[in-house]
Amino acid sequence: MRRPTILKGVSQGFKNSEIATQLGVERWIIMKDLKMMRYNGDPELKEAQKTQEQFLAEKLLARANVSNDRFTLMTGMTFQEKTFNNMVIFYKPELMKILRSGDQYAAIMKLPKSVRRTLLHNGIITRRRYKCEIASDARTYLPLLGD
C-alpha cells in the first residue's frame, strides 16, 4: 500500500518527510521501508532513483540556463565568450610577443608553465603534438584590441 506512494515520491525527488506527510505516517516508517527496499535490491526503487536523478539534472540545467540567459542579456555575449575575451586582454603582452617572434613554439615554451596551462585551458593557444601556436580565434581578436 505504501510502496507505490514511496516510489512515486522518490522519483519526483521528495524528501522522506514529504512522503510521510502524504501517507500520514511517521518519517521513520518511510526510512525503514526504503532501507528494506534497498536491501532487497528492489528494481523499481532503482528505476525511481534514476528518474529522480534525471529530474534533478533537468532542474539544475534549467537554473543554469536562466543564469546564462541573464548574463547574455547583461553583457551581450555568453559567459564563455566573455571569459575568452578577458583572458586575451589579460595576457595581451605575452600573446603579442609570441606573434612577433619567428618561432611561436619557442616563444610559448618560454612562458611559465602556469601561464601556458591557463592559455591552453581557455583555448587561447592550441597544442598539436609538439607544436603550440596561438589559436585562430585569439589571433583574429588580438588586432582588434590595438597596441
Secondary structure, DSSP 8 states (H G I E B T S, - for coil): -HHHHHHHHHHTT--HHHHHHHHTS-HHHHHHHHHHHHHTT-HHHHHHHHHHHHHHHHHHHHHHHHHHHHHHHHHSS-HHHHHHHHHHHHTHHHHHHHHHSS-HHHHHHTS-HHHHHHHHHTTSEEE-SS-EEE-HHHHHHHHHH--
